[in-house]
Amino acid sequence: MALPKKAQGVLLRFFGVFSLIRGYNIAVLVVALYLTAHYILAPNVGLVELLLDLNLLFLVLASAATTASGYIINNFFDAAKDQINRPHKYLLEHLVSQQQQLVLYFILSLMALFFAGLVSIRAVLFFGAYIVAIALYSSVIKRLYWLSNIFAALLVILPFFALTLYFRNFETLIFFHAGFLYALILVRDGIKDLQNLKGDWLQRYRTIPVVFGSRVSKFWISVAIVVASRMAFLLWQQPLGLMRNYFLFALLYLLVVIVLLWSANSQKAYLWLHNSLKLLILIGVCSIYWMNK
């Protein structure tokens, strides 16, 4: 039985909002933050105690709201480019008008500050700066090829840095994990720039592929892959239990990625590589459960 047109419209708008805020990514982020807190940052604290820690909950909610608002404002400034690079996704997300997108952006940003305020004034300052940094990236920095990807990768790992500050755990191992994730995000975003070359060129975004060409961009991505591989090797040498298998897998996986990268020359091939990096990151999140087991 077909749904009434009004119900279909509501359902499509729901999926539009879900796509707009990258609901799947937000869910993965929340799981990753809790797994990181339990297995890496505070391994001596029981799971139930962590789940009942209201300050941790508020920090996770603030991170989720800030990230969701960041996706919206980034989408707002990238609308013309996305219309070229991802027309179907653009149509779905723009069932929600740009005015409605801005309202949702401000609501989520205020929610993030509210949750942060329930923790401390320092948390408010941290997430306030985080929100401003995302807006600055979306409106200005994204067009600066020499800073864009470096800054974007930093924004992705900031929620984990917030938890690091909360638990006051600054062991060297933490920075190995952060370095590995940071390098993987650089690789993913570099491949995404290759995938979006046409739209970036038409909209005059000064990305590395637009300014220097695909070959230079692939060289830069290859350097980031080498760094990620080095970090994976260092982590494989650590006493991480069954999670060591993930880093061994990552080393082999990245070797395949670098070979396929240099043979890729189409948007479809870059899309496949981009999704393969997202899969590697997702597997990494899941593998945290096996740390020290």
Long-range contacts (C-beta under 8 A, 24 or more apart in sequence): 12-92, 12-95, 13-95, 13-96, 15-92, 16-92, 16-93, 16-94, 16-95, 16-96, 17-96, 17-104, 19-89, 19-92, 19-93, 20-71, 20-72, 20-75, 20-93, 20-96, 20-101, 20-104, 21-68, 21-71, 21-72, 21-104, 21-108, 22-67, 22-68, 22-71, 25-67, 25-71, 26-64, 26-67, 26-68, 28-282, 28-285, 29-63, 29-64, 29-67, 29-159, 30-60, 30-64, 31-285, 32-160, 32-285, 32-288, 33-59, 33-60, 33-63, 33-159, 33-160, 33-163, 34-60, 35-285, 35-288, 35-289, 36-160, 36-163, 36-288, 37-163, 37-167, 39-288, 39-289, 39-291, 39-292, 40-169, 40-173, 40-174, 40-177, 40-288, 40-291, 41-163, 41-164, 41-167, 41-169, 41-174, 42-167, 42-169, 43-292, 54-118, 55-118, 55-119, 55-166, 56-163, 56-166, 58-115, 58-116, 58-118, 58-119, 58-123, 59-115, 59-116, 59-119, 59-123, 59-162, 59-163, 59-166, 61-111, 61-112, 61-115, 62-112, 62-113, 62-115, 62-116, 62-119, 62-123, 62-127, 62-162, 63-112, 63-127, 63-159, 63-162, 65-108, 65-109, 65-111, 65-112, 65-115, 66-108, 66-109, 66-112, 66-127, 66-130, 66-131, 66-134, 66-159, 67-159, 68-108, 69-104, 69-105, 69-106, 69-108, 69-109, 69-112, 69-131, 69-134, 70-131, 70-134, 70-138, 70-155, 72-101, 72-102, 72-104, 72-105, 72-108, 73-105, 73-134, 73-135, 73-138, 73-139, 74-134, 74-137, 74-138, 74-142, 75-101, 76-101, 76-102, 76-105, 76-138, 77-138, 77-139, 77-142, 78-138, 78-142, 80-203, 81-196, 81-199, 81-200, 81-202, 81-203, 81-205, 82-199, 83-199, 84-198, 84-199, 84-202, 84-203, 85-195, 85-196, 85-198, 85-199, 123-162, 126-162, 126-165, 127-162, 130-155, 130-158, 133-158, 142-205, 143-204, 143-205, 143-206, 144-206, 145-206, 145-207, 145-208, 145-210, 145-211, 145-212, 148-207, 149-186, 149-189, 149-190, 149-193, 149-208, 150-186, 152-185, 152-189, 153-182, 153-185, 153-186, 153-189, 154-182, 156-181, 156-185, 157-181, 157-182, 157-185, 173-235, 173-238, 176-231, 176-234, 176-235, 176-238, 177-235, 179-227, 179-231, 180-228, 180-231, 180-232, 180-235, 180-247, 180-250, 181-281, 181-284, 183-224, 183-225, 183-227, 183-228, 183-231, 184-228, 184-277, 184-280, 184-281, 184-284, 185-281, 186-221, 186-224, 186-227, 186-228, 187-221, 187-224, 187-225, 187-228, 187-254, 187-257, 187-277, 188-274, 188-277, 188-278, 188-281, 190-217, 190-220, 190-221, 190-224, 191-221, 191-261, 191-270, 191-273, 191-274, 191-277, 192-270, 192-274, 193-217, 194-218, 194-221, 194-264, 194-270, 195-267, 195-270, 195-271, 195-274, 197-267, 198-267, 214-265, 218-261, 218-262, 221-261, 222-258, 222-261, 222-262, 225-254, 225-257, 225-258, 225-261, 228-254, 229-254, 229-255, 239-292, 240-291, 240-292, 241-290, 241-291, 241-292, 241-293, 242-287, 242-290, 242-291, 242-293, 243-287, 243-288, 243-290, 243-291, 243-292, 243-293, 245-287, 245-290, 246-283, 246-284, 246-287, 246-290, 249-283, 250-280, 250-284, 253-280, 254-280
